[in-house]
């Protein structure tokens, strides 16, 4: 049973140059030995160098809008900005002022699962938190202030959360576009003449050596852990770095599909039998059954919290999360409160029940971008790995694991692709006549730019 807590406090950004210098020195080693990422590359980095030069000369304020397939994206972006980009600028005869860095927006929930030490580090590196399930006025004020007056540019993930897919971009949230327009307004009010830009940054991960043997071992483990098989399947004899034969690829894909089908049926039975939720018939396609299952799981949490089921699934997840937090991090409980034992016991019970209901929402979060044909349409090793890791995370949650660090499959390199910036001045007239439509147009253009960045990365690879 977890205990009720005081309300979550705002963690102010407090950039510390000493922490930045130490982090910059340690980051390459941490990426290499803890994450297996041995190299970071950038395509069209000159665009970003020019933006930094304009920023440092007071000509432009910009927000770096990055793809977010993985939790390791921010450290990789830091490696790009702290170490790689200054080297490229120096070689081009366009040296940048140190430190080359960004303030960045992060979900207030990250320190809750990553730990207080991570929360402290994020703050010391200039991060500013936002609570996405509610109107976080203090968080929004901090973002607007940093965008206009911050020592560094701003960075944020317009997808709002990781989606676990190297080659699929989730629908973007409109907040990034709105921040751009607010920054333009705030600059005008402050009588500051500067352009405002949104800089799209694509990111993709590639294995140095295709880890087929590692993937086969992981698949065999998941088949047994899930109950799909009583004992491991016969070894296929896959070898890391050796391309699969058409027959091996077909067998591997069929095993993956069968495991996914089994897990889908398992969870459909779970929600229909124990929570009386309506799920799709088993004879329907996975593309119909999965959304129905996600809706059923999320409905369980929404009903427990009295939250309405409306909007996109990611919006529903955020409202459920906020409702859960309100029961765990109570506004009517302070750190100095000395609650009577019976009252505290009831509060702890409510907090524990909220934590259990949030489990359903976390399950849904992992699969919001799953299409059902991601591997079939392009059976690359990265897509097999993405899908297997999503299934691993699901099974780990079912097993009650608290450590959700994914298994190591093989060393990788990271490809960044910088797209031309989207200038707020080009959208300003539309914003003055129809704000909602202008925000929508800018968000769609940003989505297109990020999708093109992924497409370009695939071609260059």
N, C-alpha and C positions, 0 to 999 in steps of 0.2 A: 504494500500500500504506500503510495506517495503521500507527501504532506502538502497541505495548502501553503501557498507562498504569498508574500506581499506583491503588489502590482509591479509589472516589469518597468524598470526605470529606463529613461533615455540614456544612451551611452554617447556622450559628445565626442566628435572627432578631435583628436589631440596629437597631431603629427609630431613625431619625435625624430629629429635627424640622426641621433645615435642609433635608435632602433632600426631606422631605414638602412643605414650603412652596414650594420651587422647582418640584417636580413639579406641585403644585396650580396654580401660575401658568401653567406651560407646557402643561398637559394640553389645555385647549380648543383651542389653536392646533395642537397635534399631531394631535388627532382630526380637526380641520377640514381641514388641508392635507396630512396624510399618509394619512388613512383615509377622507376624504370624509364624515365624520359631523358634521353641522352643528347638531344639536339632540338633547337628551335629555329625554324626558318620563317622568312617573311617575303611575300610577293607584293610588289608595289609599295614598299616601305617608304619611298620618297614622298608619297601623299601624306603620310603621318609625320614625317620629318618637317615638311613645310607647314603643317598645322601647328606643330610645336613651336616652330620659329615665329609664326604669326601670334601665337598665344604669348610667348615670352616677350614679344615686342608690343603687347597690348592691343593688337589689331583684331584678335578673334578670341571668343570664348567657345569651347567645344566640349561635347560629350562623346566619349568613346562607347559606342553601342556594340557589344560583343555577343557572339553566339555562345550558348551555354549548354553543351552536351554533357559536361562532366564537372564534378566538384574540384578537379585539379585545374580547371581553366584559369582562375585568378592567379595562382602561382606561375603558370605558364605565361600569362600576359605580363606579369611582373618581370619575368626573365626577358621577355621581348623589350620592355620599356627600359628596364634598369641596365641591361648589359648589351643586348644586340643592337637596338636602335642607335644608341650613342656611338657605337663602333662604326655603323654604316654611315652615319652623319659625318663622323670624323674623316672617313675615307673619301667622302664626297666633297670635303672642304666646307662643310656646313655644320660646324660643331654646335651642339646644344648645351645650354646652361644646365648644370647639375643642381638638384637631382631631376632626372627625367622620370616623372611619377604622375599618378592621378589620385585625387580623392575618389572614393567609390561608394556606391550605394549597395547595402547588403540587407538581407532579411534579418529582422530582429531575433528570429528564432534560431539563427545559426549558433550563437553562443550557448543556447540551451542544450543542443545535442553535441556540439563540438567541444564545449568546456569553457570555463571562465578565462583560462589562459589564452585561448584563441580570441575571445572577446576583447581581452586587453590588447593583444597584438594588433587586431584589426583597428582598434581605436588609435593606437600609437602610430599606425601607418596612414591615418587620416580618413578611415572609413566612417560613413554615417549611416545609421540604421533606419529602416522603415518597417512599420507594421502594415502589411498589405491587406489585411482583412477588415480594416476599419479606417476611418478618416484620422490619420496620424498627423495632427497639425504641427506638433513639435518636429517630427521627422521631415515634413514637407518644408517647414521654414528653414531647417538646416540645409536641405538640398538646394533650395532657391538661393540661399546666401552663398553656399559654396560655388554654385554655378556662376554667380555674378562676381563674387569677391575672393574666391578661393585661390590659394597660392598655386594650385595645379588645376589642370582640366578635370572633368568629372568622368566616371566610368560606370556603366550599368548594363545589366543583361535584359534586353527588352522582352525576352521570353518569360521572364519572371522566376524561372526555376530550371534546374537541369531536366533534360528529357531522355538522357541515356542513348540518344541516337546520333551517330556521327554524321549522318547524311539526311536528316529530316529536321526541319525547323518548325517548332511549335508556333501557333498563332501568336503574334506579338501583342503585348499589352499596350494601351494607348498612352501610358504615363510618360514614356520617353519623349514622344512628340509634344505632349503638353508641357513638359519641363522646358523644352526648347522655346516654345512661345512665351512662357512665363519669363524666361531669361531675357528675351528680347524686350518684353514690357518693362522688366525691372531695370534694364540698362537705360531705356529711354527715360524712366522716372528719375534715375540717378544722373541723367545727362552725360552718360558715357557712350562714346561713339565706338562701336565694335561690332563685327559680324558675329553671328551665332551659328554654329554648325553641329550637325550630328554625323559622326564618323563611323560608318559600318565596318566591323571587323569580323571576318570569317575565321573559323578555327576548325581544324580536323586533325585527327590522330592516325598515324600509320605505323604498323608493325615493321620493324627492320627485317624480321624473318617471320613468315606466316606461322603462327603457333598451332598448327593442326593437331599435333599430339596432345598439347595442353588442353585444347578445346574438347578433344575426345575424352580425356580424363575427367574434365569438368562435367561433360554431359553424362557420363557413366555415373558419377557421384550424385548428380541431381536426379537421375532416374531411380536410384536406390533410396535416396533421402525422401523423395516425394511419395514413395510407395508404388511407383509405376512398375518397377521390377523388384523382385526379391533378392536378386544377386546381380552383379555387374554383367553387362552384355559382353559377348565375345569381342576381343580386341580386334579392331579393324586394321591395325598396323600403320596408322597415319604417322608421318614424319614431319617434324617442324622444318619449314623452309622448302618442302617438296609439294608442288601443285597436285591437287587431287585429280584422280582420273574421273571421267564422267560418272562411272559406276559408284565410286566412293562418294562423290558429291551427292548423288541421288540418295544413297543409303543414309548419309549423314543428315541430309535435309529431312528425310522421312522420319528418322529418329527424333529430330528436333520438333517436327510437326506433331508427332504422336505424343511427346511429352507435353507440349503446349495444350493439345486437345484434352489430355488426361487432367491437367491442372485446371483447365476451364470447367470441365465436368465436375471435378471435385468441389470447386468453389460455388458453382451453380447449386449443387446439392446442399452445400453448407448454408447458403443464404435462403434457399427456398424451404429447407427443413426446419431450421432453427430461428429464422427471422421472418418467415412467411412473406418473402419477397418474390415478385414475379420475375422470372428469367425467360430468355428465349428458348424455344424448343431445340432439342439436341440435333434435329435434322436440318437446322438452318446453318448458314455459313458462319464461319468464325467472325467475319466482319460485321455480322448482325448480333451474334451472341456476346461478343466482348463488350460493346457499348451497353447492352442490357445488363450485363453483370456489374460493370462499373457503376451504372445508375443505381442498381440494387444495393451495392455496398455503401455508396454515398448516402442513399436514402436512410439507411439504418442510423448513420451518424446524425443526419439532419433531423430525423424524428426524435432522437434522444435529446437534442439540444433545442428543439422547437424552431429550427431554421427552415425557411422556405426553399423549395427546390426550384430555383429559377436561374437562368443564365448559362453561360458556358461552364463546362465541368471544372475548369481551373478556378473560375470565380466562386463556384460552389465550394470547392476545397478551401479557399481562403476564408469564406464565411464560417465554415465549420471549424477551422483552426482557431479563428478569433473567439467563437463561442466556447470552445474548449479552454482556451487561455483564460477567459473571464471567470471560469470556474476553478481554475488552478491558481492563477495569479490574481487574487481578489482585491478589488478596490477598497473593500471594507476591512482589510486586514493589513496592519502595518508591522514593521519589524519589531516594534516595541510592545505590540499587543500581547497581553497575557490572557489568552482565552481560557475560559473554564474547560476542564478536561472533556466534559460531555459535548460542549459546543465545538471544541477543536476536533473531537472525534467525528462529528457530523461533517465538518468542513473537509476533513481528510477523506471521508467517504465520497463526498461530491467530487473532490479533486481526482480520486482514484478512478471513479466511474468515468469522468471526463477523459482521463488518459486512455482508458480502454476503448472508448468510442472513437477517439482520434486514431486508433489503430486502423479502423476501416478507411478513414480518409487517407492515411499514409499508403495503404495498399493501392488505392485508386491513383494516387499521385504518380506511382511508378509506371502506370500504363496509359497515361493520358495521350501519348503520342503514338501508341502502337497501332499499326494499320492492318496487320494480318497478312500483308504481302511484302513486307520490307525485304526479307531475304529472297523470296521467290523472284522478285523482279530484277535483282542484281546480287547473286550469291557470292559476294566477296568475303574474305576472311574477317574484315572489320564488321560487316553486317552480321555474320554468324556470331562474332564475339559480343557485339552490342546486345543481341537477342538473348544469348546464353547468360550474360551478366544480369539482365533484367529478370530472367527466371531464377537465377541464383539469389538475387535480392528478395524476390517474393518468397522463395522457399525458406530463406534465412528468417524472414519475418514470421512465417508460419511455425518455424521451430522455436521462436522466441529468442533468437540471438539479439544481443544488444550491440555487438561489434559488427558493423556492416561495411567494414573495409573490404573491397572486392578482392578476389584471389588474383595473384599475379599471373599473367599469361605470357608476357614477353616484353622485351624492350621496345620502346616506341620513339618516333620523332614527331614533332608538331609542325603543322603547316598553317601559318597565318596568311590571310589575304586581306589587304586593305582596299576598300572601295572608295571612290571619290566622295567627298563629304556632301551631305544634303544641307543646303543653306536656308536658314529660316527666312531670310529676306525674300526668297523666291515664293514663299507660301504666305507671306504676311498679309497681302491684300485679300486673299481668300479667307484668312483667319478673321479679318475684321468684318467680313460680310456674313460668314457662316463658320463659327468656331468648330462645331462638331465635325463638319465635313472636312475642314482643313486638317484637323487632327487625324481624321481617318485617312485622308490622302497621304499625309506625311508618313503615317504608320505603314501604309501599304507600300510606299516607295522604299521604306527601310526594309520591309520584309523581302521585297524583290531584290534589293541590293545584297542582302545576306544570302539569299538563295543563289544568286549569281556567284557570290564568293565561294560557296561550296562547289558549284559546278565547275568553276575555274580551277579550284584546287584539285578536283578529280582528274581534269584533263592534263594539268601539269604533272601530276603523279604518273 
